[in-house]
Amino acid sequence: MTEIKKIRRAAGEITVPGDKSISHRAVMLGAIADGTTKITGFLKGADCLSTIDCFRAMGIDIEVTDDVITVHGKGLYGLKKPEKMLYTGNSGTTTRLLCGLLSGQEFDTDITGDASICRRPMKRVTQPLSLMGADIENEYCPLHIKGRKLSGITYDMTVASAQVKTALILAALYADGETIINEIEKSRDHTELMLGAMGADIEVNGLTIRIGKTDRLTAQDIAVPGDISSAAFFLVLGAVMPDSDIVIRNVGMNPTRTGIIDVLLDMGADLEIFNERVATGEPVADIRVRSSKLHGVKIGGAIIPRLIDELPVIATAALFAEGETVITDAQELKVKETDRIKAVTDEFAKCGADITPTDDGMVIVGKKPLKGADFKTYGDHRMAMSLTILAQLADGKSTLDDAECVSVSYPEFFEDFYGLDN
């Protein structure tokens, strides 16, 4: 157990680690492009390092230095059969995206991950891939992927999931004919942007994505912006902690990811977005957040895919908001690193929070007295960071059972967090 230390006030300037989603995709697409991809701002969290390990196991030379990740791509058909089962650690992104990428290869592959990954459902990816001719055995890891000739399909998404969408896009690069994907809501589009820059046959028109079989991708240098999912914890900290003033530099502001900004503004947060610019096709900005008087809101519908990873910390903000916050349409939380609906409601209730789970979200009544507790993280990095913020304004001592799990997405989280203590 690790005691959660308390800070007096949060003030200062930080730069959060690189975007996890973009870091994964930069390695994957760099590996199957022709030429050398240099990646700056790469997130050296456990999940993204798992992606590097998997591609090294398939014959890709990847150099890792303090500042740059260099991927020596071997083209669309340059991957080699790994000598042993690929291990994806705790990374659902690595696992699910590899299902799409490896389905059209000329070799078979076995994939597994840690205990958490082996409990996470893969059918949501393997079932639509099977319509293209993919042959993937098992609904949970370990998976056995038989390389097959694939055919393009028209597919209407049943969930707003960037992982499912990207798996289909990667498979479509190898499939005969065209693949059309119709989204039900817009999910993060880093794959589409990156593939477009690399010369793939891909077009996006609203919620419809068309992908043709691609002969060649051309390597591009990629500057990864700061991850808005990591910045979210400091946005909430600055909003709820009295007398706070935090500036977060170089935050990725892709509109498919900025739901957290919209919700906090709707709650009454004092946010200033400035120094807006574009880096490698991705919008970037600096954000200033100051102590705010928040009020409850309703969160659901089209905004959910734009903030699905931030819902645990949004729930934290709701604890300190006047009135009721209602989160709906968030069934996706059940298939994350843990069932985040159950995890959030169970752990928040320990400290006296007025929080009720629903089938697709939760209801939170804010401004209730909170007391410290011994919190369980479920090995979930986003739970650990959200609970750290909650503990700051709870009376008494709080502990985490697994503080180290933050290394999945933000290895320096506690160093940055306590560095703001003023």
JOMOGI-V878801 format. One record per pair of residues at least 6 apart in sequence whose C-alpha atoms are under 7 Angstrom apart, sorted by the first residue. I is the first residue (numbers start at 1). J is the second residue. D is the distance in whole Angstrom. If there is no record, write none. Layout:
# JOMOGI-V878801
i = {I	I}
j = {J	J}
d = {D	D}
This chain:
# JOMOGI-V878801
i = {1	1	1	1	2	2	2	2	3	3	3	4	4	4	4	4	6	7	7	7	8	8	9	9	9	9	9	9	10	10	10	10	10	10	10	11	11	11	11	11	11	12	12	12	12	13	13	13	14	14	14	15	15	15	16	16	16	16	17	17	17	17	18	18	18	18	18	18	18	19	19	19	19	19	20	20	20	20	22	22	23	23	23	23	24	24	25	27	27	30	30	30	30	31	31	31	31	31	32	32	32	32	32	33	33	33	33	33	33	33	33	34	34	34	34	34	34	35	35	35	35	36	36	36	36	36	37	37	37	37	37	37	38	38	38	38	38	38	39	39	39	39	39	39	40	40	40	40	40	40	41	41	41	42	45	45	45	45	45	46	46	46	47	47	47	47	47	50	50	51	51	54	54	56	57	58	58	58	58	59	59	60	60	61	61	62	62	62	62	63	63	63	64	75	75	76	81	81	81	85	85	85	86	86	86	87	87	87	88	88	88	88	89	89	90	90	90	90	92	93	96	96	96	97	97	97	99	100	100	100	100	100	101	101	101	102	103	103	103	103	103	103	104	104	104	104	104	104	105	105	106	106	107	107	108	108	108	109	109	109	110	110	110	110	111	111	111	111	112	112	112	113	116	117	118	118	118	119	120	120	121	121	122	122	123	124	125	126	129	132	132	132	132	133	133	133	133	134	134	135	135	135	136	136	136	136	137	137	137	150	150	150	151	151	151	152	152	152	152	152	152	153	153	153	154	154	154	155	155	155	156	156	156	157	157	157	159	160	160	160	160	160	160	161	162	162	166	169	172	172	172	172	173	173	173	174	174	175	176	177	177	178	178	178	178	179	179	179	180	180	180	180	181	181	181	182	182	182	183	183	185	186	186	187	187	187	188	188	189	196	198	198	198	198	199	199	200	200	201	201	201	201	202	202	202	203	203	203	204	222	223	223	225	225	225	225	226	226	226	227	227	228	228	229	229	232	232	233	233	233	235	236	237	238	238	238	238	238	238	239	239	239	239	239	239	240	240	240	240	241	242	243	244	244	245	245	245	246	246	246	247	247	247	248	248	248	249	249	250	250	250	251	251	251	252	252	252	252	253	253	253	254	254	256	257	257	258	258	259	259	259	260	260	267	267	267	267	268	268	268	268	269	269	269	270	270	270	270	271	271	271	271	272	272	272	273	273	273	273	274	274	274	275	275	276	276	276	277	277	277	278	294	294	295	295	295	296	296	296	296	296	296	297	297	297	298	298	298	299	299	299	300	300	300	301	304	312	312	312	312	313	316	316	318	318	318	319	319	319	319	319	320	320	321	321	322	322	323	323	324	324	324	325	325	325	326	326	326	327	327	327	328	328	328	329	329	330	330	331	331	333	333	333	334	334	337	338	338	341	341	342	345	345	345	347	347	349	350	351	351	351	351	352	352	352	353	353	354	354	354	355	355	355	355	356	356	356	357	370	370	371	371	371	372	372	372	372	372	372	373	373	373	374	374	374	375	375	375	376	376	377	377	377	377	377	379	379	380	381	381	381	381	384	384	391}
j = {399	400	401	402	399	400	401	403	398	399	400	388	391	398	399	400	392	392	418	421	421	422	241	242	243	244	421	422	238	244	245	246	420	421	422	244	245	246	420	421	422	245	246	247	420	246	247	248	247	248	249	248	249	250	226	227	230	231	43	226	227	410	41	42	43	224	225	226	227	43	224	225	226	227	43	48	227	409	190	224	42	43	48	224	48	51	191	52	71	37	71	73	219	60	71	72	73	74	73	74	75	76	78	73	74	75	76	216	217	218	219	73	74	75	217	218	219	72	73	218	219	70	71	72	73	219	70	71	72	219	220	221	68	69	70	71	221	222	68	69	70	221	222	223	67	68	69	222	223	224	223	224	225	224	407	408	409	410	411	407	408	409	89	90	91	408	409	88	89	88	94	86	87	62	82	79	80	81	82	79	80	72	73	71	72	69	70	71	72	69	70	71	70	216	217	216	107	108	109	110	111	112	110	111	112	111	112	113	94	95	112	113	113	114	113	114	116	117	117	163	125	163	167	163	166	167	167	129	167	168	170	171	167	170	171	147	134	145	146	147	148	171	147	148	149	150	171	174	147	148	147	148	146	147	145	146	147	144	145	146	142	143	144	145	141	142	143	144	141	142	143	141	337	141	140	141	142	140	140	335	139	140	139	140	139	164	164	136	168	150	151	152	153	148	149	150	151	148	150	145	146	148	143	144	145	146	143	144	145	174	175	176	175	176	177	172	175	176	177	178	179	178	179	180	179	180	181	180	181	182	181	182	183	182	183	184	184	183	184	185	186	187	305	187	187	188	191	211	179	211	212	213	212	213	214	213	214	213	213	212	213	210	211	212	213	210	211	212	208	209	210	211	208	209	210	207	208	209	207	208	302	207	256	256	305	306	256	257	256	202	217	218	219	220	217	218	214	217	211	212	213	214	210	211	212	209	210	211	210	280	279	280	250	251	252	284	250	251	252	251	252	251	252	309	310	260	310	313	385	386	289	317	389	244	245	246	289	290	291	269	270	289	290	291	292	291	292	317	320	291	291	291	290	291	289	290	291	288	289	290	287	288	289	286	287	288	286	287	284	285	286	284	285	286	282	283	284	285	283	284	285	282	283	306	306	307	306	307	303	306	307	307	310	294	295	296	297	292	293	294	295	292	293	294	289	290	291	292	287	288	289	290	287	288	289	285	286	287	288	285	286	287	285	286	284	285	286	283	284	285	284	321	322	321	322	323	318	321	322	323	324	325	324	325	326	325	326	327	326	327	328	327	328	329	329	330	344	382	383	386	386	386	390	325	364	366	353	364	365	366	367	366	367	366	367	366	367	365	366	364	365	366	363	364	365	362	363	364	361	362	363	360	361	362	360	361	360	361	360	361	339	340	341	340	341	380	378	380	357	361	357	355	356	357	375	376	355	373	370	371	372	373	369	370	371	368	370	364	365	368	362	363	364	365	362	363	364	363	394	395	394	395	396	391	394	395	396	397	398	397	398	399	398	399	400	399	400	401	400	401	383	384	400	401	402	402	405	405	405	406	408	409	403	406	398}
d = {6	6	4	7	5	5	6	7	6	4	6	6	7	6	5	7	5	7	7	5	6	6	7	7	6	6	6	5	6	5	6	7	5	5	6	5	5	5	5	7	6	7	5	6	6	6	5	6	6	5	6	6	5	7	5	7	6	6	6	5	6	7	5	5	5	6	5	4	5	6	6	6	5	4	6	7	7	7	6	7	5	6	7	7	6	6	7	7	7	6	6	6	6	6	6	7	4	6	5	6	4	5	7	5	6	4	6	7	5	5	5	5	6	5	6	5	6	6	5	7	5	7	6	5	6	6	6	5	7	5	5	5	6	6	5	6	5	6	6	5	6	6	5	6	6	5	7	6	5	6	6	5	6	6	6	5	5	6	6	6	5	7	7	6	5	5	7	5	6	7	6	6	7	7	5	6	5	6	5	6	6	7	7	6	5	7	6	5	6	6	5	7	7	7	7	7	6	7	7	5	6	7	6	5	6	6	5	5	6	6	6	5	5	5	6	6	7	6	7	6	7	6	6	6	6	5	6	7	4	6	5	5	7	5	5	7	5	6	7	5	6	7	5	5	6	6	6	6	5	7	5	7	7	5	6	4	5	6	5	7	7	6	5	6	7	5	5	7	5	4	6	7	7	7	6	5	7	7	7	6	6	6	5	6	5	7	5	6	6	5	5	6	6	7	7	5	6	6	7	6	5	7	7	6	4	6	6	5	7	7	4	6	5	5	6	6	5	6	5	5	4	7	5	6	6	4	6	6	5	6	6	5	6	6	5	6	7	7	6	6	7	6	6	6	5	6	7	7	6	6	7	6	6	5	5	5	7	6	6	6	6	7	6	5	7	6	5	6	7	6	5	6	6	5	7	6	5	6	5	6	6	6	7	6	5	6	5	6	7	6	5	5	6	6	6	6	6	6	6	5	7	6	6	4	6	6	5	7	6	6	7	6	6	6	5	7	6	4	5	6	6	6	6	7	6	7	7	6	7	7	6	6	6	5	6	6	6	5	6	6	7	6	6	4	5	6	6	7	6	6	6	6	5	5	6	4	7	6	5	7	6	4	7	6	5	6	5	7	6	5	5	5	5	6	7	6	5	7	5	5	7	6	6	5	5	6	6	7	6	5	5	6	7	5	5	6	6	7	6	5	7	5	7	6	6	5	7	6	7	6	5	7	6	5	7	7	6	5	7	6	5	6	5	6	6	4	7	6	5	6	6	4	6	4	4	6	6	6	6	5	5	4	7	5	7	6	5	6	6	5	6	6	5	5	6	7	6	7	7	6	5	6	6	6	6	6	7	7	7	4	6	5	5	5	6	5	6	6	6	6	4	6	6	5	6	6	5	6	5	5	6	5	5	7	5	7	5	5	5	7	6	5	6	6	6	6	7	7	7	6	7	6	7	6	6	7	6	6	5	5	6	6	7	5	6	6	6	6	5	7	7	6	4	6	6	5	7	7	5	6	5	4	6	6	5	6	5	5	5	7	5	7	5	5	6	6	5	6	6	5	5	5	7	6	6	6	6	6	5	4	6	7	6	7	6}
